[in-house]
Amino acid sequence: MTTRSTHRQTFAGAYVDAPAIHRERLSAQQITGRSCCWCSGNPDPRFPVPILRDDALFACAPCAGMYGVPAVEAS
């Protein structure tokens, strides 16, 4: 019998009920990480949203909690 690892890695497709992010619909502030990629609120660098290549998208704390974005250490 094989046991599953308890370590869980979150991928972009694993967000819970998160609205789709379309680059062409984002503002310049959202694309450059200066506002939340979902609500245009204040982004938190602890909650990166690695969906789009070459763009630094971040979620605000409320959206991160609502959509299951894992926190990382801010540098």
MODELLER restraints for C-alpha pairs under 7 A, 6 or more apart:
rsr = mdl.restraints
at = mdl.atoms
rsr.add(forms.Gaussian(group=physical.xy_distance, feature=features.Distance(at['CA:12:A'], at['CA:50:A']), mean=6.38, stdev=0.5))
rsr.add(forms.Gaussian(group=physical.xy_distance, feature=features.Distance(at['CA:12:A'], at['CA:51:A']), mean=5.68, stdev=0.5))
rsr.add(forms.Gaussian(group=physical.xy_distance, feature=features.Distance(at['CA:15:A'], at['CA:67:A']), mean=5.59, stdev=0.5))
rsr.add(forms.Gaussian(group=physical.xy_distance, feature=features.Distance(at['CA:15:A'], at['CA:68:A']), mean=5.48, stdev=0.5))
rsr.add(forms.Gaussian(group=physical.xy_distance, feature=features.Distance(at['CA:15:A'], at['CA:69:A']), mean=6.51, stdev=0.5))
rsr.add(forms.Gaussian(group=physical.xy_distance, feature=features.Distance(at['CA:16:A'], at['CA:67:A']), mean=4.93, stdev=0.5))
rsr.add(forms.Gaussian(group=physical.xy_distance, feature=features.Distance(at['CA:16:A'], at['CA:68:A']), mean=5.82, stdev=0.5))
rsr.add(forms.Gaussian(group=physical.xy_distance, feature=features.Distance(at['CA:17:A'], at['CA:67:A']), mean=6.18, stdev=0.5))
rsr.add(forms.Gaussian(group=physical.xy_distance, feature=features.Distance(at['CA:18:A'], at['CA:67:A']), mean=5.26, stdev=0.5))
rsr.add(forms.Gaussian(group=physical.xy_distance, feature=features.Distance(at['CA:29:A'], at['CA:35:A']), mean=5.55, stdev=0.5))
rsr.add(forms.Gaussian(group=physical.xy_distance, feature=features.Distance(at['CA:30:A'], at['CA:36:A']), mean=5.98, stdev=0.5))
rsr.add(forms.Gaussian(group=physical.xy_distance, feature=features.Distance(at['CA:30:A'], at['CA:37:A']), mean=5.18, stdev=0.5))
rsr.add(forms.Gaussian(group=physical.xy_distance, feature=features.Distance(at['CA:30:A'], at['CA:40:A']), mean=6.77, stdev=0.5))
rsr.add(forms.Gaussian(group=physical.xy_distance, feature=features.Distance(at['CA:30:A'], at['CA:57:A']), mean=6.57, stdev=0.5))
rsr.add(forms.Gaussian(group=physical.xy_distance, feature=features.Distance(at['CA:31:A'], at['CA:55:A']), mean=5.93, stdev=0.5))
rsr.add(forms.Gaussian(group=physical.xy_distance, feature=features.Distance(at['CA:31:A'], at['CA:56:A']), mean=6.51, stdev=0.5))
rsr.add(forms.Gaussian(group=physical.xy_distance, feature=features.Distance(at['CA:31:A'], at['CA:57:A']), mean=6.05, stdev=0.5))
rsr.add(forms.Gaussian(group=physical.xy_distance, feature=features.Distance(at['CA:32:A'], at['CA:55:A']), mean=6.47, stdev=0.5))
rsr.add(forms.Gaussian(group=physical.xy_distance, feature=features.Distance(at['CA:32:A'], at['CA:56:A']), mean=5.71, stdev=0.5))
rsr.add(forms.Gaussian(group=physical.xy_distance, feature=features.Distance(at['CA:32:A'], at['CA:57:A']), mean=6.79, stdev=0.5))
rsr.add(forms.Gaussian(group=physical.xy_distance, feature=features.Distance(at['CA:33:A'], at['CA:43:A']), mean=6.94, stdev=0.5))
rsr.add(forms.Gaussian(group=physical.xy_distance, feature=features.Distance(at['CA:33:A'], at['CA:56:A']), mean=5.12, stdev=0.5))
rsr.add(forms.Gaussian(group=physical.xy_distance, feature=features.Distance(at['CA:33:A'], at['CA:57:A']), mean=4.87, stdev=0.5))
rsr.add(forms.Gaussian(group=physical.xy_distance, feature=features.Distance(at['CA:33:A'], at['CA:58:A']), mean=5.64, stdev=0.5))
rsr.add(forms.Gaussian(group=physical.xy_distance, feature=features.Distance(at['CA:34:A'], at['CA:43:A']), mean=6.33, stdev=0.5))
rsr.add(forms.Gaussian(group=physical.xy_distance, feature=features.Distance(at['CA:35:A'], at['CA:41:A']), mean=5.48, stdev=0.5))
rsr.add(forms.Gaussian(group=physical.xy_distance, feature=features.Distance(at['CA:35:A'], at['CA:42:A']), mean=5.19, stdev=0.5))
rsr.add(forms.Gaussian(group=physical.xy_distance, feature=features.Distance(at['CA:35:A'], at['CA:43:A']), mean=4.92, stdev=0.5))
rsr.add(forms.Gaussian(group=physical.xy_distance, feature=features.Distance(at['CA:36:A'], at['CA:42:A']), mean=5.86, stdev=0.5))
rsr.add(forms.Gaussian(group=physical.xy_distance, feature=features.Distance(at['CA:36:A'], at['CA:43:A']), mean=4.60, stdev=0.5))
rsr.add(forms.Gaussian(group=physical.xy_distance, feature=features.Distance(at['CA:36:A'], at['CA:58:A']), mean=5.52, stdev=0.5))
rsr.add(forms.Gaussian(group=physical.xy_distance, feature=features.Distance(at['CA:36:A'], at['CA:59:A']), mean=4.53, stdev=0.5))
rsr.add(forms.Gaussian(group=physical.xy_distance, feature=features.Distance(at['CA:36:A'], at['CA:60:A']), mean=5.32, stdev=0.5))
rsr.add(forms.Gaussian(group=physical.xy_distance, feature=features.Distance(at['CA:37:A'], at['CA:57:A']), mean=6.02, stdev=0.5))
rsr.add(forms.Gaussian(group=physical.xy_distance, feature=features.Distance(at['CA:37:A'], at['CA:58:A']), mean=5.99, stdev=0.5))
rsr.add(forms.Gaussian(group=physical.xy_distance, feature=features.Distance(at['CA:37:A'], at['CA:59:A']), mean=5.78, stdev=0.5))
rsr.add(forms.Gaussian(group=physical.xy_distance, feature=features.Distance(at['CA:38:A'], at['CA:59:A']), mean=6.91, stdev=0.5))
rsr.add(forms.Gaussian(group=physical.xy_distance, feature=features.Distance(at['CA:41:A'], at['CA:60:A']), mean=6.25, stdev=0.5))
rsr.add(forms.Gaussian(group=physical.xy_distance, feature=features.Distance(at['CA:42:A'], at['CA:60:A']), mean=5.65, stdev=0.5))
rsr.add(forms.Gaussian(group=physical.xy_distance, feature=features.Distance(at['CA:43:A'], at['CA:58:A']), mean=5.50, stdev=0.5))
rsr.add(forms.Gaussian(group=physical.xy_distance, feature=features.Distance(at['CA:43:A'], at['CA:59:A']), mean=5.20, stdev=0.5))
rsr.add(forms.Gaussian(group=physical.xy_distance, feature=features.Distance(at['CA:43:A'], at['CA:60:A']), mean=4.31, stdev=0.5))
rsr.add(forms.Gaussian(group=physical.xy_distance, feature=features.Distance(at['CA:44:A'], at['CA:58:A']), mean=6.29, stdev=0.5))
rsr.add(forms.Gaussian(group=physical.xy_distance, feature=features.Distance(at['CA:44:A'], at['CA:59:A']), mean=6.05, stdev=0.5))
rsr.add(forms.Gaussian(group=physical.xy_distance, feature=features.Distance(at['CA:44:A'], at['CA:60:A']), mean=5.08, stdev=0.5))
rsr.add(forms.Gaussian(group=physical.xy_distance, feature=features.Distance(at['CA:44:A'], at['CA:61:A']), mean=6.37, stdev=0.5))
rsr.add(forms.Gaussian(group=physical.xy_distance, feature=features.Distance(at['CA:45:A'], at['CA:58:A']), mean=6.23, stdev=0.5))
rsr.add(forms.Gaussian(group=physical.xy_distance, feature=features.Distance(at['CA:45:A'], at['CA:74:A']), mean=5.92, stdev=0.5))
rsr.add(forms.Gaussian(group=physical.xy_distance, feature=features.Distance(at['CA:46:A'], at['CA:71:A']), mean=5.10, stdev=0.5))
rsr.add(forms.Gaussian(group=physical.xy_distance, feature=features.Distance(at['CA:46:A'], at['CA:72:A']), mean=5.00, stdev=0.5))
rsr.add(forms.Gaussian(group=physical.xy_distance, feature=features.Distance(at['CA:46:A'], at['CA:73:A']), mean=5.94, stdev=0.5))
rsr.add(forms.Gaussian(group=physical.xy_distance, feature=features.Distance(at['CA:46:A'], at['CA:74:A']), mean=5.14, stdev=0.5))
rsr.add(forms.Gaussian(group=physical.xy_distance, feature=features.Distance(at['CA:47:A'], at['CA:58:A']), mean=5.62, stdev=0.5))
rsr.add(forms.Gaussian(group=physical.xy_distance, feature=features.Distance(at['CA:47:A'], at['CA:59:A']), mean=5.48, stdev=0.5))
rsr.add(forms.Gaussian(group=physical.xy_distance, feature=features.Distance(at['CA:47:A'], at['CA:64:A']), mean=6.50, stdev=0.5))
rsr.add(forms.Gaussian(group=physical.xy_distance, feature=features.Distance(at['CA:47:A'], at['CA:69:A']), mean=6.24, stdev=0.5))
rsr.add(forms.Gaussian(group=physical.xy_distance, feature=features.Distance(at['CA:47:A'], at['CA:70:A']), mean=6.37, stdev=0.5))
rsr.add(forms.Gaussian(group=physical.xy_distance, feature=features.Distance(at['CA:47:A'], at['CA:71:A']), mean=5.04, stdev=0.5))
rsr.add(forms.Gaussian(group=physical.xy_distance, feature=features.Distance(at['CA:47:A'], at['CA:72:A']), mean=6.44, stdev=0.5))
rsr.add(forms.Gaussian(group=physical.xy_distance, feature=features.Distance(at['CA:48:A'], at['CA:57:A']), mean=5.92, stdev=0.5))
rsr.add(forms.Gaussian(group=physical.xy_distance, feature=features.Distance(at['CA:48:A'], at['CA:58:A']), mean=4.38, stdev=0.5))
rsr.add(forms.Gaussian(group=physical.xy_distance, feature=features.Distance(at['CA:48:A'], at['CA:59:A']), mean=6.37, stdev=0.5))
rsr.add(forms.Gaussian(group=physical.xy_distance, feature=features.Distance(at['CA:49:A'], at['CA:57:A']), mean=5.27, stdev=0.5))
rsr.add(forms.Gaussian(group=physical.xy_distance, feature=features.Distance(at['CA:49:A'], at['CA:58:A']), mean=5.27, stdev=0.5))
rsr.add(forms.Gaussian(group=physical.xy_distance, feature=features.Distance(at['CA:49:A'], at['CA:59:A']), mean=6.62, stdev=0.5))
rsr.add(forms.Gaussian(group=physical.xy_distance, feature=features.Distance(at['CA:50:A'], at['CA:57:A']), mean=6.73, stdev=0.5))
